[in-house]
Amino acid sequence: MQLPVNPPVLPMLAKRVSELPTTGEWIFEPKWDGFRAVIFRDGKEVFIQSRDGKPLNRYFPELIDPLLKQLPARCVLDGEIVIAQDGALDFDALQLRLHPAASRVKMLSEQIPSSVVFFDLLAHGARDFRDEPFEQRREKLQSMLAKAKPPIHVTPATTDFDTASDWFRRFEGAGLDGVVAKAASGVYESNKRVMLKVKHERDCDCVVAGFRWHKRGERTRLGSLLLGLFDDDGRLQHVGVCASFTDQKRVELVKFLAPYRKNALANHPWKEWAVPGSAMEGRMPGGHSRWSQGKDLSWEPLRPELVVEVAYEHMQSGRFRHMSQFRRWRPDKKPEDCTFEQLEVVPPHELETIFGL
């Protein structure tokens, strides 16, 4: 490729803040929950680059032809690849694309096609736009893609604080992560956290049913706690993990949890997961998956007697979408009280009525 901006280019990033800014000149956008992608087009060649600079073309073959037909002949755009189903974004379906078999990817691309939502312009023709103010880049992007049709989209944007606040409240049920604020006069700063993002966060009490060792420390430091919630049938379902502990806390937790490791498998609700070839239903908390890329996901069972309060952003398909954060132990709460009923359910808002996806 011979473009004014050539790959690899790491995208501009956002830092998390507790609330939307009320002073200054900002442009607000919905925060999409998908795969970040910088897309390069030079004539007949299209290159889809991931957030960390890796190629994504093979995982989203259905996007190549629309990109060739609808993008300018020479351009570099920043956006997000998403999959929408039943009126909401489906990140699990997106993850299924990261499969080594081309036949599997092809089948999924036909059954559940993806879309790409663009929100910034890095280059057009022979011109590098990265030093231009964002409001001008945004205006140029809109004019370039004014006639774009699905699966190509331009993200909605507003300068109105009340509208952005309304988006933050209403659109969570459709799978949107929150709201991003970009300085109207800001330049494109690769790999720097100069944008602002406000994301949803709420609390949940979970049963601690196991843990994983930290990748360093030779089994002297805890890596993460395995969390569970009881469903309507009284079964403890694995809903995710919490981590982000200091090194000192990791060592302390190993000692704290030691008594709960004794005879942990005797009556453990996930006992069958420790048996090779088990057909137990639900999502297994340990073992390798085709997306783990060789990571050690083995786990140590704990008697499910401890309750922990964690902070999480939102649930998807019965799991925490992102890693939850440790808040405190709850010795005052019984494990059997940790059910899905405590979770706030946000009704979906049809994406078709929001953005035309």
N, C-alpha and C positions, 0 to 999 in steps of 0.2 A: 504494500500500500504506500502511496505517495500523497499523504494528506498533510495539511498544516499542523495537525495533531495526530500522531501515530501511536498505536498500542505498543506497550501497555501504558495506560493512564489510570491511576487510582482515583476513584471518585471523591468528591467533596463529602465530608461527613458532618454529623450533627451531634451536639452535646445535649444531654438531658437536662431540662429545667423543670421546676415544679408548676409553673403556670405560664400562660402566654404573655409576651411582653405588651405593655399598654402604652409605652412611650417610644418614639422613634418611628421611622418609616419601614414597615415590614410588609412582605407579601406572604400570605398564609396558604398552605396546601394541605390536603389530607395526607396522612402518612400511610402509604401502601404497605401491605404485608405480603411481600414476595421476594424474588431474587433480584437484587440490584444488578443493573447491567449497563455498561457503556457500549454503545453500538456504533461501529465504524462502517461506512459505506464508501467505496471507491469504485465507481463504474459497476462492473458485474460482480464485484467481490463484497461480501458482507462478513464482518467479524463481530461476534457477540462476546464481550468480555465480562467476566464476573467481577465482583467487588474486589477480590484479591488478585486480579489479573489473569485468571485462567479462562480458557476458551469454553464457551457454552453451546456452540453451534450444534453439536451432535445431539444434545439433549432437547432441543427445541426446533426440529427440522421444519415444522409447519409455519414458523415465523419468517423463514428465509425469503420465500416468494413474495409475501406481502411487503416485506421491507424493501425488496428490490423494486417493486411496483410503485410504492408510495413515498419513499424517501427521496430527497434530492440526490442527484448522481454522485455528489461528493459532500459528505457531511459526517459529523460526529455528535451523537446525542446521548444524554444521560437519562436513564429511566428505570423502570421496575417491571420485571416479568411476573405476571400473576395468572392464576386460574380462578375463574368464578363459576360456582355451581349453586343452584337453588337459592339465588339471591344473595350469596355471600362469598367472600374469598375463601379458597380452600388451600391452605399451605401444605396439608398432608398430601394432597394430590400433586402439588408441585414437587415435593420431595421424592415422590415415586419416579420422577424423571431421571434422577441420578442413579441410573442403572447401567451396568456394563454391557448388557445385551442390546444391540441396535434394534433387533426385532421387537423387543419389549417397549423400547422408547417409541418406535414407529407406531405400534398399536395404541399406546397411550395418547400419542399426539393426534391420532384420528378419533379416538373415543372421547377424550377430554382435552380439547385444544386450549392452548394458552393465549394470552394477550400481552401486549406491552404498552405501558403507560409512560409517556415521556414527560419530563419536567424541566429539562435544561438543555442548552445548546453550547457545545464547545467549539464547533467549527462548521463553516458552510462555504462550499467552493474553495477558493484559495485563502480564505480569511479565518484567522484564529480569533474567536470571540471571548476567550477566557478572561481577558482584561477589561471587557465591557461590563457596565453595571447590569445586575441581574434583571432589572425591569426592562432593559433593552434586549437582553438575550431572550427573555420570556416573550416579548412582543414579536421578535423575529421567529421564534419557535411556533407561535400561534399562526402567523401568516404562512409559514412553510407548510404546516400540516392542517390548514383550514378545511381542506376537503378530505381529510383522512377518514377511512372507514375501518370498522372492526376487522382484524384484531389490533389495529393501531389506534392509539388514543393520546390525547393531551390532557394532563391532569387539570382539574378545576383549580382556580386560585382566586384569592380575594385580598383586598387591602382592608376590609372591614372587620374589626375585632369581634363584633357581635355575631357576624356570619361564621367566623372561624370557631367561636365558642359553641355555636349551635352544631357545627359539624362534629366537634369533639364529643358532644353529648349524644347525638343521634346516630352517628355512623358506626359506632363500635359493633353493633349487632350484625353489621355487614362484613365484619372481619377487618376493618381498618384500624390501624395501630394507634392513631392519635392525630395530632396536627404538627406540621413543621412550619417554622417561621424563618424566612430568609430576608436578609437586609436588602432593600430595594436597590441600594447603590453598591452592593457587594460584588466583588470579582470572584471568579471560580478558582478556589484554592484547593488543589488536589491533595487528598489524604489529610486534610486539616478539619478539625471540628469547629467550624465557624457558623453553621446553621444551628438553630435551636429546635428541640423536639419536646413535646409534652405528650406523655403516654399515660394510659390508664393504669391504676394500681389499686388493689384492694387486699384485704387480709383473709386468711383461711386457716382453720385448725386442722391439722393432718396427723394421722398415725405414722410413727416412724417404725418401719418394718424391716429395715436393713440399711446397709451402707456399702460404699465402695472405698477401697484404699486409694490414697493419693498416688499418682504416677511416680512420685519421688518419695524416698523415705524408707523403703523396704519394710512396709507394713508397720510403720511407727506413726503415720499421719493419716487422718481421715480425708477422703476426697470429697464425698457428697453423701447426704442422707437420702434414702429412698422413702418416698411418701405414699400414703394410701388413704383412700376415702371409701366408706361403706356405701354400696348401692342399695336399691330398694329391696333386693333379695338377701341383704345381709352379707354380701361377699365383699371382701376388701380388694378394691381395684387399685392398681399402681397408677398414680396420676402424675408422677414426675419426681424431680430431685430438687434439693436446695444445697447450695455450696457457698463459695465466696467467703471462706473463713480465713483468718490470719494463720500463719504458721504455728504460732503458739496455741491458738484455739484448736487447730487440727490435732495437735498432740494431746491436749487436754480432753478432747472428745473421745479419743481412743480409750483413755482410762475411764471416763464417765460411762461409756457404753459397755465396758467389759462385763459387768454383771448380767446384762441383758443378752449376752451372747450364749450364756450357759443353757444348754438344752433348747436352743432357739428353734430348731427344726421339728421338735417333737410334735407340737400342735400348730405349726406355722400355717397360715392360710395360703402361702405361696410354696408350700412344701414340694409340690409336684414339679415346680420349676427347677428344683435341684436334681431331678431325676432325668438323665439323658433320654431324649426321645419322647418326653412328656407331651401329651395332647391337651394339656390344660388350656382353657380358654382365657382370653384377655391378653394384654400386652406384657410380655415378659420383661422383668427389670434387669436381667443379666443376659449374657450371651451376645454373640456377634450378629450384626445385621449387615445387609448389603450396603448400608450407608455409613457404617461405623468406621470403615477404612482402616481396619486392623486394630482399633482401639480396644483395650481390655475393659470389657463391660461386666466382668464377673462381680458377684456381690456376696456379702456376708449377711446372713439372716440375723435378725434381732427379735426377741420376744416382743410382739406388738402391744406394748404396755405404755409407751411414751407418747405424749402428744406435744406437737410443736406448732407455734403460730408462725406462718410465713406470709410474705407479701408476694402477690402475683399480679400479672397484667390481665390476662384473660385465658379462658379455657377454650380448647378446640378439640373436638372428637374425644371428650372425656379426659384430656390431659392438659397440663399447663403448657401454653404455647412456648413460653421461654422459661429458663431456669428461675425458680422462685428464690426469694431471699429470706434468710433466717431472721426472725424477730425476737422470739422468746420461747422458753419452755412453758407448757401449760399443765402443771401438776394438779390444778383444780378441775381438770376436765377429763372425763372418761373416754377411752378410745372409741367405744361404741357410739359416742355422740358425734364423731367426726364423719358426717355424711355429706352427700352431694346437695342436700336440701339447704345447707347454709350458704351456698353460692348464689350470688346475684346473677340472674339470667337477663341478658339484654336482648330484646326482640330484634330480629334482623330487619334491616331496612333494605328493600330490594335495590340491588345495584343498578338494575335497568332504569329505575326512576331517579337515581342519583347521577350516574355518569353515562348511561346508555350502553353499559357493557352487556 
